[in-house]
């Protein structure tokens, strides 16, 4: 299944950019969004690097389920097996902490474009 989807910031994602907990400006990454074991469960691998971004909600909290993600991304995960799906795309993310070598950087997702769904 392939989907070329772009979405505008919703009330949920708009608050990501407006969060008072951000430490720097939002930036765009080409990456693969996936669900994993561990904390946080939602992560983005930055294509072409060894860097992993941990995705949190707009308040900097870990998601308990997919409902914390923007609705347009939630719709792309199959309900029967979401952990076997990965979504490549261009993500505008906003950092909750600075980038440090060897550490996962925590971010929230403000926007996503050019999304392509692939089974994992």
N, C-alpha and C positions, 0 to 999 in steps of 0.2 A: 504494500500500500504506500503510495507516495502522495504527499500533499504539499503544494506550494502555497503557503498561507502567510499573510502579513496581518498584524493586528495593531490597532491603536491602543494607547494606554486607557485602561478602564479605571474606575474609581479605585479598584484594588491595586493595580499596578502603578497608578499615578502617585499613590502614597509612598511607593518605594523611592521615587526620586525626591520626595519631599521629607523623607525621614530625617530626624535630627541626629540620628546615630551614625550617619555616613561620615567617612573620614576623608573622602576625596570625590572628585567628579566621576560621574557615570562614564563607562566606556563600552565599546563594542568588541565582542569576541566571536570568532567563528568557533563553534564547539558542538559537542555531542552531549545532550542532556540525557541522563539515565537515572534509574533508581538502583540503589546499592544497599548492601548491609552496612551498618555502622551509623554514625551520626555526623553530619546530617545525611539523610537517606537520598535526597535529591542532590545530584552533582552534575557539573559541566566539566568535561575534559576539553581543554583548549587545543584545537587541532594544530598539529605540528610542534607541540611542546610536551613536556612531562607534567605540566601544571594542571591541578584539579581545583575547581571552585566549588565551595559548599553553598548550596542555595537555601536561603532562609526566607521567611516572610518579611513584609515591610517593617515589622517591629523588631526584627532580628531574632525571631524565635524559630525553632525547628518545626517542620511540618509533621503533624501526626498522620496525615493522609494526603492524597492528591488535591483535596479541596483548598489547600493553601496556595496552589499554583494558579496563575491566570487561567480563566475558563477556556480560552482558546488553546492552551497547551493541554489542559486536562482532557479535552475532547479527543486528542490524538492518541491517548493511551487506551488500549483495549481493556474493557472492564474485567475480562476473565483472566488476563495475565499481563498486567502492566509492567512487571519487572523484567519481562522478556522483550521490551521495546526500547529503542533509542531514537532520539529526535535530534538530527543535525540541523543547525540553523545559525543565523546571525543574531546574537543575543546582546541587548543593551543591558548591562548589569551595573549595579551601584554597590561599592565596597563598604563593608562594615569594619574592616580592618586593613592594615597595609600589607602589601605583598612581602613575604619573607621566604627566603630559600628554604625548602624542605617542609614548609607548612602549607596547609590548605587555606586559601583565602575565602572568607565568608562574604557573600553578596546576596542581593535580591534582584529579581528580574523586572526591569521596567518595560521592555519591549522585546519582541521576537519577530524575525522576518525570515523568509526563504526556508521555511521548515520542511524537512524531508523525514518521513517516518520509515524506520527499518526494523525488522525483527532482529533480536540479538541472539 
